[in-house]
Amino acid sequence: GKFCNMASYTVRVIDKLPLWTVETEKKMDKAVLVMATDIHRTASMLAPRDTGNLLSSGRINRKGWAYYSISFGSGAIRYARRRHFENRKNPQTLLYLQRAGDNITRGDIKRYITW
């Protein structure tokens, strides 16, 4: 027969792969939650402050794995959407939630991922 002049080396990490996958998923979910928290905090700083009811209505809702929504308003605070798009008294507060999201996601997102 022919002599094969090849060296090979095999590494097997399959046993640890499920554990690494679970840990990575947890870290990614946490990174998105921290980002959502920063968006909520920034939106709270940019939002109108008249009575404080709008600010206190801000919520972070988990929608699924690494999927969160930030919302302001509730049944009692029906004007939240309107204040987001329209505010003659305080025009600097327009689009407070969108601007917060844009600000955070345009920044250095590497700081949210900690391995």
C-alpha positions as a Markdown table, in Angstrom:
| # | Residue | x | y | z |
|---|---|---|---|---|
| 1 | Gly | 0.0 | 0.0 | 0.0 |
| 2 | Lys | 0.8 | 3.7 | -0.2 |
| 3 | Phe | 2.4 | 5.5 | 2.8 |
| 4 | Cys | 0.4 | 8.6 | 3.8 |
| 5 | Asn | 2.7 | 11.4 | 4.8 |
| 6 | Met | 0.0 | 13.3 | 6.7 |
| 7 | Ala | -0.4 | 14.3 | 10.4 |
| 8 | Ser | -3.8 | 14.8 | 11.9 |
| 9 | Tyr | -5.1 | 16.1 | 15.2 |
| 10 | Thr | -8.7 | 15.9 | 16.4 |
| 11 | Val | -10.3 | 18.1 | 19.0 |
| 12 | Arg | -13.7 | 17.2 | 20.4 |
| 13 | Val | -15.7 | 19.8 | 22.3 |
| 14 | Ile | -19.1 | 18.4 | 21.7 |
| 15 | Asp | -19.5 | 17.4 | 25.3 |
| 16 | Lys | -19.2 | 21.1 | 26.5 |
| 17 | Leu | -21.1 | 22.6 | 23.6 |
| 18 | Pro | -24.6 | 22.5 | 25.1 |
| 19 | Leu | -23.3 | 24.1 | 28.3 |
| 20 | Trp | -21.5 | 26.9 | 26.3 |
| 21 | Thr | -24.6 | 27.4 | 24.2 |
| 22 | Val | -26.8 | 27.9 | 27.2 |
| 23 | Glu | -24.4 | 30.3 | 28.9 |
| 24 | Thr | -24.0 | 32.3 | 25.6 |
| 25 | Glu | -27.8 | 32.5 | 25.3 |
| 26 | Lys | -28.1 | 33.8 | 28.8 |
| 27 | Lys | -25.4 | 36.4 | 28.3 |
| 28 | Met | -26.9 | 37.6 | 25.0 |
| 29 | Asp | -30.4 | 37.9 | 26.7 |
| 30 | Lys | -28.8 | 39.8 | 29.6 |
| 31 | Ala | -27.0 | 42.1 | 27.1 |
| 32 | Val | -30.2 | 43.0 | 25.4 |
| 33 | Leu | -32.0 | 43.5 | 28.7 |
| 34 | Val | -29.2 | 45.9 | 29.8 |
| 35 | Met | -29.5 | 47.8 | 26.5 |
| 36 | Ala | -33.3 | 48.0 | 27.0 |
| 37 | Thr | -32.8 | 49.3 | 30.5 |
| 38 | Asp | -30.4 | 52.0 | 29.1 |
| 39 | Ile | -33.0 | 53.0 | 26.5 |
| 40 | His | -35.7 | 53.2 | 29.2 |
| 41 | Arg | -33.5 | 55.4 | 31.4 |
| 42 | Thr | -32.5 | 57.7 | 28.5 |
| 43 | Ala | -36.2 | 58.0 | 27.3 |
| 44 | Ser | -37.1 | 58.9 | 30.9 |
| 45 | Met | -34.6 | 61.8 | 30.8 |
| 46 | Leu | -35.9 | 63.0 | 27.4 |
| 47 | Ala | -39.7 | 62.6 | 28.1 |
| 48 | Pro | -42.0 | 65.4 | 29.1 |
| 49 | Arg | -42.2 | 65.8 | 32.9 |
| 50 | Asp | -45.4 | 67.8 | 33.5 |
| 51 | Thr | -47.0 | 65.7 | 36.3 |
| 52 | Gly | -44.6 | 62.8 | 36.3 |
| 53 | Asn | -47.3 | 60.3 | 35.4 |
| 54 | Leu | -45.8 | 59.7 | 31.9 |
| 55 | Leu | -42.4 | 58.9 | 33.4 |
| 56 | Ser | -43.8 | 56.6 | 36.0 |
| 57 | Ser | -45.7 | 54.6 | 33.3 |
| 58 | Gly | -42.5 | 53.5 | 31.6 |
| 59 | Arg | -42.0 | 49.8 | 31.4 |
| 60 | Ile | -39.7 | 47.2 | 30.0 |
| 61 | Asn | -41.5 | 44.1 | 28.8 |
| 62 | Arg | -39.9 | 40.8 | 27.9 |
| 63 | Lys | -41.3 | 39.5 | 24.6 |
| 64 | Gly | -39.0 | 36.5 | 24.2 |
| 65 | Trp | -35.4 | 35.4 | 24.2 |
| 66 | Ala | -33.3 | 38.6 | 23.7 |
| 67 | Tyr | -36.5 | 40.5 | 22.7 |
| 68 | Tyr | -37.7 | 43.3 | 24.9 |
| 69 | Ser | -40.0 | 46.3 | 24.4 |
| 70 | Ile | -39.9 | 49.6 | 26.1 |
| 71 | Ser | -43.2 | 51.4 | 26.5 |
| 72 | Phe | -44.7 | 54.5 | 28.1 |
| 73 | Gly | -48.4 | 54.9 | 28.8 |
| 74 | Ser | -51.2 | 52.8 | 30.1 |
| 75 | Gly | -55.0 | 52.9 | 30.5 |
| 76 | Ala | -54.6 | 55.9 | 32.8 |
| 77 | Ile | -52.0 | 57.6 | 30.7 |
| 78 | Arg | -53.7 | 57.6 | 27.3 |
| 79 | Tyr | -51.7 | 60.6 | 26.0 |
| 80 | Ala | -48.3 | 58.9 | 25.9 |
| 81 | Arg | -48.4 | 58.2 | 22.2 |
| 82 | Arg | -49.6 | 61.7 | 21.4 |
| 83 | Arg | -46.8 | 63.3 | 23.5 |
| 84 | His | -44.3 | 61.2 | 21.7 |
| 85 | Phe | -45.3 | 62.7 | 18.4 |
| 86 | Glu | -46.8 | 66.1 | 19.4 |
| 87 | Asn | -45.9 | 68.6 | 22.1 |
| 88 | Arg | -46.2 | 72.3 | 21.4 |
| 89 | Lys | -45.5 | 73.2 | 25.0 |
| 90 | Asn | -42.2 | 71.2 | 25.1 |
| 91 | Pro | -41.1 | 70.5 | 21.5 |
| 92 | Gln | -37.7 | 69.4 | 22.7 |
| 93 | Thr | -39.3 | 66.3 | 24.1 |
| 94 | Leu | -40.7 | 65.1 | 20.8 |
| 95 | Leu | -39.8 | 61.5 | 19.8 |
| 96 | Tyr | -38.3 | 60.9 | 23.2 |
| 97 | Leu | -38.5 | 57.1 | 23.0 |
| 98 | Gln | -37.2 | 56.9 | 19.4 |
| 99 | Arg | -34.3 | 59.3 | 20.1 |
| 100 | Ala | -33.4 | 57.2 | 23.2 |
| 101 | Gly | -33.3 | 54.0 | 21.2 |
| 102 | Asp | -31.4 | 55.6 | 18.4 |
| 103 | Asn | -28.9 | 57.1 | 20.8 |
| 104 | Ile | -28.2 | 53.8 | 22.6 |
| 105 | Thr | -28.1 | 51.6 | 19.5 |
| 106 | Arg | -25.8 | 53.9 | 17.6 |
| 107 | Gly | -23.3 | 54.0 | 20.5 |
| 108 | Asp | -20.7 | 51.4 | 21.3 |
| 109 | Ile | -22.8 | 48.2 | 21.7 |
| 110 | Lys | -19.7 | 46.2 | 22.5 |
| 111 | Arg | -20.0 | 47.4 | 26.1 |
| 112 | Tyr | -23.2 | 45.3 | 26.4 |
| 113 | Ile | -21.5 | 42.0 | 25.5 |
| 114 | Thr | -19.4 | 40.7 | 28.4 |
| 115 | Trp | -17.8 | 37.3 | 27.8 |
